[in-house]
């Protein structure tokens, strides 16, 4: 009986260790800019959030024996209206953690008429990971970003709008580069063009009548350059919410600029499947992305 209890305790300890996490404020010295959230932050259905005004990072570090030195900042989706923190956030972070990758979930501020605010958080998240790289056992040259749906738009914005650091600022974190070294996009919103965007995401990010200049700036298929990092895309052909053309046009822009890319279009799966297990072929995306990371020498 004692041996049985010891086994159970060891199992529980190993499980707790495997999913060890810590949550920290993204801006510990105060969030910059206006607090644009119209209401206090709200959690519903246990793992959905909205009205975010205090962005955070939830960090899942792998065990030292498994650590590859690679990290991924994860942006959950939700149409720039909510954030689905479970199957497009924490669950993916835990999966990466099991494969020796630090999964870092970003709870970002929602725009409410200020389209640059989510990007500001994503950029600062990438800088924060690099600033803590030594402490967290991360290689600063192996820091990527991932996003699902509207979170995929945020991730694709981060991989097309970046700088190498701000050398003249007092905040040492802001001196770090915010260019991701790679990107993972799940059924992403990419464009803001009316013809094939997700209109809910567009209106929540840019408003009902955005200028042509704003639409172009946040249509990320138009912002790809040879400096855009290697990208893995996955989606379903029967996605009725975000047209597959979003991913296809982004892939074509990557190839036009000679950026390494891989894309998987599954015959079915709809929209928003994330880490949910269905027993159908689109479940394989999680294995395929690990294989891609091996090919890219991001993990052994």
Order of alpha helices (4+ residues) and beta strands (2+ residues): alpha-beta-beta-beta-beta-beta-beta-alpha-beta-alpha-alpha-beta-alpha-beta-alpha-alpha-beta-alpha-beta-alpha
